[in-house]
Amino acid sequence: MPEIVKNTEAKRFEYRTDGQVVGYVDYTVDAGVVILPHTFVEPAHRGGSIASDVVRYALDDIRAEGYRVDPACPYVATWIERHPDYADLAVTREGQDTDQVVDDAARVTGVDLDADPRV
């Protein structure tokens, strides 16, 4: 049975299947802002909704804790752009190349952000 948990020791939000971590979003906290620098999904589990599910969970947790988020990870940045109800959490990043963000997110997560309606 899949579950998503916040692993404070490892500083990441984890998507687990049968007790094994198959995807995660790393985080750090700096001056009241949670920085999400990296999203990863194991290659055998890519192409589903794992990345999207763990990002949503992370953002919901961040909101509940009263923090803002720096979506340093290209996948997270694009996810927030496509879910305007989470835009209030984001600290804006000047000069970010959105085409590069989409390309990087697809490479890291295996999800085609332009074609996938789950993102």
C-alpha positions in Angstrom: 0.0 0.0 0.0 1.6 3.4 -1.0 2.1 6.1 1.5 3.7 9.5 1.6 5.5 10.7 4.7 7.7 13.5 5.9 11.1 12.1 6.9 12.5 14.9 9.0 15.8 13.0 9.6 16.5 12.7 5.9 14.9 16.1 5.2 12.7 14.9 2.5 9.1 14.0 1.7 9.0 10.3 0.7 6.6 8.2 -1.4 6.8 4.7 -0.2 5.5 1.5 -1.8 5.7 -1.7 0.3 8.0 0.1 2.7 10.5 1.1 -0.1 11.1 4.7 -1.0 10.4 5.0 -4.7 10.2 8.8 -4.9 11.0 11.9 -2.9 11.3 15.6 -2.7 14.3 16.9 -0.8 14.0 20.1 1.4 15.9 22.5 3.5 14.6 25.4 5.6 16.2 28.9 5.5 14.8 32.0 7.1 11.2 30.8 7.1 11.3 29.5 3.5 11.3 25.8 2.6 13.6 25.2 -0.3 12.7 22.3 -2.5 15.8 21.6 -4.6 15.2 18.2 -6.0 12.5 15.7 -6.9 13.3 12.1 -7.8 11.3 9.0 -8.8 13.0 5.6 -9.3 13.2 4.8 -13.0 11.0 1.7 -12.7 8.2 3.9 -11.1 8.3 6.9 -13.5 5.5 7.9 -15.8 2.8 7.7 -13.1 1.6 10.2 -10.6 4.3 9.7 -7.9 6.1 13.0 -8.4 2.9 15.0 -8.5 1.5 13.2 -5.4 4.6 13.8 -3.3 4.9 17.4 -4.4 1.3 18.1 -3.5 1.8 16.4 -0.1 5.0 18.5 0.5 3.3 21.7 -0.4 0.2 20.9 1.8 2.6 20.2 4.7 4.5 23.4 4.1 1.3 25.4 4.0 0.1 23.8 7.2 3.3 24.7 8.9 3.0 28.4 7.8 6.1 28.5 5.6 6.6 29.8 2.1 8.4 27.7 -0.6 11.3 28.3 -2.9 10.6 25.9 -5.8 14.3 25.4 -6.8 13.5 22.1 -8.4 12.3 22.5 -12.0 9.5 19.9 -11.5 8.2 21.7 -8.4 8.3 25.1 -10.1 6.3 23.8 -13.1 3.9 22.0 -10.8 3.1 25.2 -8.9 2.6 27.1 -12.2 0.0 24.5 -13.2 -1.8 24.6 -9.9 -2.5 28.2 -9.2 -4.1 27.4 -5.8 -0.5 26.8 -4.6 1.0 30.0 -6.1 0.6 31.9 -2.9 3.3 29.6 -1.3 6.0 30.3 -3.9 8.8 32.8 -3.4 9.4 34.2 -6.9 12.7 33.5 -8.6 13.9 36.2 -11.0 15.3 35.3 -14.4 14.3 31.7 -14.5 14.2 30.2 -18.0 10.8 28.4 -18.1 11.7 26.3 -21.2 14.8 25.0 -19.4 12.6 24.3 -16.3 10.3 22.1 -18.3 13.1 20.2 -20.0 14.9 19.6 -16.7 11.8 18.4 -15.0 11.1 15.9 -17.7 14.7 14.6 -17.5 14.6 14.2 -13.7 11.1 12.8 -13.3 10.4 11.0 -16.6 7.2 13.0 -16.9 6.5 15.1 -20.1 5.2 18.3 -18.4 3.7 19.6 -21.7 1.6 16.4 -22.3 0.8 15.1 -18.8 -2.5 16.5 -17.3 -1.6 15.3 -13.8 1.1 18.0 -13.5 
